[in-house]
Amino acid sequence: MNSDKKSSTINLLMSVAKEIIKKEGYEAVTVRRVASMTQYSYPLLYHYFKDLKSFLWLVRIEMIEDMITDLPYIRDNTKNPIEEVKDMFNQYMKYFFKNPTIFKFFYYYPFIKPSEHTDYDELEKKLRGM
């Protein structure tokens, strides 16, 4: 499978998983359900990912990236830094009130960082930079 096809397949799998999480919660995500919704056979997911936990780890990283993009972050140097932090926290909370299933996925799913993934380290640097 060429690189473009692999990339688009992975993106489709992750997109479907994100939709399931947003609408029904992480408990509704299964390998067979994702495969069925993408019209692929379920072993394909195991071709790209070690297991469901590894797959959901990457889905989470992508959802954090989505959240960063969705949150309105406007630095205002005229504000008191405490007020700026309050504003950022307020936006963060509003996001999760609008998306309770994402909150539950981020904070209740038992994530274990797969040793082969370094994506989260980069994301953590990005978050700290904010």
Protein Blocks (a to p, Z undefined) as FASTA:
>chain_A
ZZklmmmmmmmmmmmmmmmmmmnojklpcfklmmmmnopafklmmmmpmblmlmmmmmmm
mmmmmmmmmpccdddfkbcfklmmmmmmmmmmmmmmmmmmlmmmmmmpccdddfkbcklm
mmmmmmmmZZ
